[in-house]
């Protein structure tokens, strides 16, 4: 790879290849002439050749604190000198603070001294010090944001000096931040400065001896290419393609492949076809699977480019299918996994006719039936999106009608996934259940009833709680279930999924005891006899309990929490009458759960249900049960009633809150348990000051006044706080 003379010599002394970093000529006034006046003194940077090694460690009673600059005032000479010393300090926290203040130092020094003294000084620090990666990241971020401090866009190229040193860092995070900073500067630089300064920089990086420099170069081509003349663009394409074709280091080739699509997007479509696409075809067959998997995203971008040009569209039909087949037949499951994850993007880029073709959908079906569960799961999660691209006819034909191949010939591909209840396929079924309802928006109602309804009913009975939860969650994808499904055929199965099958009392107690014993065995390090428990037996018992238990009563409280969060949407879909007779009692039972997070979520649920079904329904169904909970023997349940009333008050309105909730809250404020009393006092104060009750309420104020003399300190505090809030409000 050769470069023209004007590029080889750097196009200027600042970025000249191999040029050393100096601190400038000396003068009588100092290293670079007189510095700016800060306070009453003249500040100057260390002279050229000054040792940049960290100062010797000394014993101090306490560690030295980092220098803090005053807000809104220029730093003093002493502070600037301290920050310069701290850039070489052994304590990483102090060095970080110093480099974060580079912008303030530059403002105090002025643009001229920043360009001629501060930036070379920082460059030499970065070049000679083997610093911590965290410090280098801060340097890259700070220097990249110093456009104004160096004199504006005209001098933005001056900031490339320290950033070029950072492009050779070993840590990928440092290189990424450095490349991002250079790209930001490049976006603001003039076209003339791009050719004068960025082209030499890019050439040095792309042909550098160290692979870290070549890796950094791959991220910069796309921002430089559109800003240079046509004569230079061909050279840039050659440099980039050399990193893809002749590069022997896999890490550099991976970086070039990662940025391949980004670079192709800024190139003329004809050049992509003639120069880049042949190289991409070779990368697809590269011996390193880490390179091949990155070509999937590149193919998506190239397909988009071909699709935008009428003369290039035939390439998406003649060339791209072969590339897709190579992805699907790849021996590495990682490549097939990425192909499954990007398949819908690729199909969309190829165009509607290709996305609906038998060949394209057959390729997707192969991914759904892949031997690796990760590949199947990635494909299953995109069934809904692929169905939208394929259309109703092809969706039924390829996904829902029986096929003559697969693990179970005679079943559709989705039936094969749903019917495979092995534990290793649970993730695939869970991914499919999360998108299955989106097919309702593609299919006609008759097709939904014929093909989709049996799958839904089977998944509602799946032994994995994740599958059932995802399916119930996917109901959100449909605006109105009644428009797409015969709810009379699915209501009972939904209830069985949530509440479980009714069991005789003896059998239910036995199942609960088995689940508890399994949980206890898993939690206990040893059995009562001192012997270690059998892990397999405990896991099997927990799995059996999870499969047998309903979602509402699942031994895992996080599962119960997810079900509670699904209830408001289910209530809207299934209707007020169905909910009142089949689910309202369950919602009240959750208020008595032993886990606080469940009780809290249940109280929030009541508010959402009241908003969905209206105030009259809430007054008739919810309020009586909440008031009844306020008289529960357990103080935890009474506290839950307090929180539920606090959440319901904004929905019920002033009159209903004053008539039904306020008397009970006053009564609970005189409870025997301090926690119940001070929470009631707090809620009473909120209701009185937020306009949720009819005023005045002397009984409330009298009750709070009495609580100010309560033996419990917390009760006294909240009572007094509520009274003060009431007095301020009125």
C-alpha positions, 0 to 999 in steps of 0.5 A, a space after each residue: 500500500 503506497 501513498 502519494 508524497 503529499 500524504 506520506 510526508 504528513 501534509 504538515 509538520 503537526 502530523 508528520 509521520 515519525 515526527 517527534 513531539 517537542 515542546 517548542 523553542 525556548 525564550 527568555 520568557 520561558 519555554 514558549 514565550 510569556 504565558 497568560 496572566 492568571 491572577 497576578 502571576 505568569 503560568 508556564 508549562 515545563 520546558 521541553 525534555 523535562 522528565 515526565 516520570 511520576 514524582 517520588 512517593 513520599 510518606 504522608 499522614 493523609 493522602 493528597 486530595 485532588 485539586 478542586 477548581 472554583 466554579 465560575 472563577 479562573 484557576 490560579 497559577 498555583 491550581 494550574 501548577 498543581 493540576 499539571 503535577 497531578 497528571 503524573 501522580 501515582 494515585 489514579 483518582 487524582 490523575 483522573 481529576 487532573 485530566 477532567 480539568 483539561 478544558 478549564 486549564 485550556 480556557 485559562 491558558 488561552 487558545 494559542 498556548 493550549 495549541 502550542 504548549 498544553 496539547 504537546 505536553 499532554 501528548 508526551 504524557 500519553 506517549 511516554 506513560 503506560 497509564 491506566 485505561 480509565 485515565 486514557 478514556 478520560 483523556 480521549 473524551 476530554 480532548 475530543 471536546 476541546 474544540 472551542 478551547 483551541 480556537 474553533 473549527 479552524 484549529 480543530 486538527 490540533 486536537 488530533 495530535 494527542 488522539 493519534 497516540 491514543 489510537 494505538 492503545 491496547 484496550 478496545 474501550 480506549 480505542 473506541 472513545 478515541 475513534 468517537 472523538 476523532 469522528 466528532 472532530 472530523 464532522 466539524 472540520 472543513 473539507 480542506 483540513 480533512 484532506 490536509 490532516 485527516 488523510 495523512 492520519 488515516 494513512 499512518 493508522 491503516 499502514 501502521 506496524 501495530 494492529 491496534 492502530 489498524 483497528 482504529 483506522 477501520 472506524 474512521 474511513 466512513 467519516 473521511 470518505 465523503 469529505 474528500 475529492 474523487 481522486 482521493 476516494 479510490 485510494 481510501 477504498 484501496 486502503 480499506 479493502 487491503 485491511 479486509 483482503 490482505 490483512 493477516 491478523 484476525 482482530 484487524 479483519 474483524 474490525 474491518 468487517 464490523 465497519 464494512 456496512 458503515 463504509 459501504 453506505 457512504 460509497 457509490 452503489 456502482 463502486 460497492 458492486 464492483 469493488 466491495 461486494 466481491 470482497 464481502 463474498 470472500 469474507 463470508 467464506 473466511 476461515 474465522 467464524 468470528 469474521 463470518 458472523 460479522 458479515 451478516 450485518 454487512 450484507 444487510 447494508 449492502 442489500 439496502 444499497 442494491 435495493 435503492 438503485 433500480 439497476 442494482 436490484 437484480 443483484 438482490 435476486 441473483 447474488 444475495 440468496 447464495 450468501 444467505 444459504 452460506 449463512 444457514 449452512 455454516 458449520 458455526 452455530 454462532 454464525 447461524 445465530 446471528 443470521 437468525 437474529 438479522 434474518 428479518 432485516 435482511 429479508 426486508 432489505 432484499 425487498 417484498 418479493 424476495 421476503 415472500 418467496 418460497 426460497 427465503 421462507 424455507 431458509 427461515 424454516 431451516 433456522 427454526 428447526 436448527 439443531 442448536 437451541 440458541 439458533 432456534 430461539 433467535 429465529 422463533 423470536 422473529 416469527 411475528 416479524 417474518 409473518 408480517 413480511 411474508 403476508 397471510 398466505 405464505 404465513 399459513 403455507 410455511 408456518 402453520 400448515 403440516 410439512 413433510 419434513 422435520 422432527 415430526 412430519 405431518 405437523 407444521 413447523 410451529 406445531 413441532 416447536 410447541 409440541 417439543 416439551 423437552 426442558 432444553 427447548 423451553 427457551 425456544 417455546 418461550 420466545 415463540 409464545 412472546 410473539 405468537 399473538 402478533 400473528 393475529 394481526 396478519 391472519 384472517 379470523 378464520 385462519 386464526 381460529 383454524 391454525 393459531 387457536 390450537 397452538 394457543 390452547 396448547 401453550 397455555 398448558 405448557 409446563 414452563 411458567 415462562 412460556 405461559 407468562 410470555 403468551 399472556 403478555 403477548 395479548 398486548 400485541 392485539 388491540 381487541 382479542 374479541 376481534 381475532 379470537 373466539 374468546 368463549 373457546 379460550 376463556 376457561 384455558 386462560 383461567 386454568 393457566 392463571 389459577 390452575 386446575 381445581 384440586 381436592 383439598 387433600 391433594 392441594 395440601 400435599 402439593 403445597 407441602 411438596 413444593 415447600 419441602 423442595 424449596 427448603 431442601 434447596 435452601 438448606 446446606 444440610 439435612 436434619 441428619 447432617 447429610 448433604 441434600 441431593 441437589 437433583 432431587 431438590 431441583 426436580 421437586 422445584 421444577 415439578 412444583 413450578 409445572 403443577 402450580 398455577 401462575 397466580 400461586 406459583 412458589 416463585 414470587 417473581 412469577 406471581 408479580 409478573 401475573 399481577 402486572 398482566 391482570 389490568 390488560 387481561 381485564 380490559 380484554 376479557 371484559 368487566 363481567 368476566 373479570 368480576 366473576 372469575 378474577 376479582 377474588 384472586 386480585 384481593 387474595 394477592 393483597 394477603 400475600 406473604 411477600 411485600 412486593 406482591 402486596 404492593 403490586 396488588 394495591 397498584 393493580 386495584 387502582 388500574 382496575 378502578 380506572 379501567 372499569 370506572 368508579 361505580 364498579 370500584 365502589 361496588 366491588 373493590 372498596 368493600 373488600 379493602 375496608 374488610 381488609 382493614 379489620 384483618 387480625 394481621 397488622 401487615 394486612 391492615 397496613 396493606 389496606 392503608 396503602 390500598 386506600 391511599 392509591 384508590 383515593 385519587 380515582 374514587 374522588 372526594 365524596 366516595 373517599 370521604 364517605 367510605 375510606 376516611 372513617 376507616 383510616 381514622 380508625 386505623 390511626 388508633 391501631 395498637 401497632 405503631 407501624 399501622 398508626 404512623 402510616 395511617 397518619 401519613 396517608 391522612 395528611 396526604 389526603 387532607 392536603 391533596 384535595 381528595 376529601 371534603 373539608 373541613 375534617 375536625 375529627 382527622 385533625 383531632 386524631 392527629 393531635 392525639 397521636 402527637 402524644 403517642 409513646 412511639 417516636 415515629 408515630 409522633 413524627 408523622 402525626 406532627 408532620 401531617 398536622 403541619 402540612 394541613 395547617 400550611 395548606 389551609 
